[in-house]
Amino acid sequence: MDWSLVQSFLAVAETGSLSAAARRLSLSQPTLGRHIQTFEKALKLSLFERHPRGLRLSEAGERILPLAQQAQHTMSAMALAAEGESQTLAGTVRITASVFASHYILPEIIAKIRAVEPLIELELVPSDITENLLFRAADIAVRMYRPRQIDIVARHVRDIGMCVCAASSYLDRAGRPATAEDLLSHDLVGFDENPLIIETMQSMGWSATRHSFAVRCDNQSAYWQLIRTGCGIGFSQRSIAESDPLVEVLPLDLPIPPLPVWLAAPQAMRQTPRIRRVWDLLAEGLLSAPF
């Protein structure tokens, strides 16, 4: 059976629509639709049912799903094992990182890697969704938390200092807080569904809820733009805030935990020469960056 048909089936099953699955696999929607029809014809089963929000698995599809997932694990393991045997430096290395890190941290490091290793092609995947390295969504991940996936090798590279900051335009209008308690009388910029800021504030004894934040956004690059254009007081990496002429770091006695930086890669791929080389250069670049 054509393996691409199984991949298409899994993508539709996981996303619930042809359009979302097509985007995931970089296929056209008509092509993906033909894949599903061909797969159903080969199995002589109807795998999906239409509903107002897209597609959902039929009873037959539910029975097929775990078998397809098992096949995906097997194919991914075979691909990792085969790729891990490659001894050439030339080739492609795919890096995934958060949207914010992809915008503000990695471009300069990637430029230096390309300068010293021109035979290695680099792909950057900005995503705030945890990419599954074992399914080759990426070769190396830059994470701001400790990876705990089985069969993943991880290295803690460093910690990044955090700060409270705001645009000068906002502070000129609303005043500059003198103490941490003064923050509660200001407009705060927080995350929407991501609980990180709220949980951190609560751990420090603040009774924060999502309604404590006048503006909320989970995309960290957009979040940073909200701060620097004057929407309120927020939290950011100190080095980014200090380097922006529109923003002021507020000298408040607020013990914000640092942000850990980890590298992660599939154990089966870690010793592939080009991945090992990019891993080492990423670590070197992250260590020397002025965070």
Buried (B, 14 or more C-beta within 10 A) or exposed (E): EEEBBBBBBBBBBEBBBBEBBBBBBEBEBEEBBBBBEBBBEEBEBEBBEEEEEBBBBBEBBEEBBEEBBEBBEEBBBEBBEEBBEBEEBEBEBBBBBBBBBBBBBBEEBBEBBBEEBEEBEBEBBBBBEEBBBBBBBBBBBBBBEEBEBEEBBBBEBBEBBBBBBBBBBBBEEBEBBEEBEBBEEBBBBBBEEBEBBBEBBEEEEBEBEEEBBEBBBBBBBEBBEBBBEBBBBBBBBBBBBBEBEBBBBBEBEBEBEEBBBBBBBBBBBBBBBBBBBBBEBBBBBBEEBEB
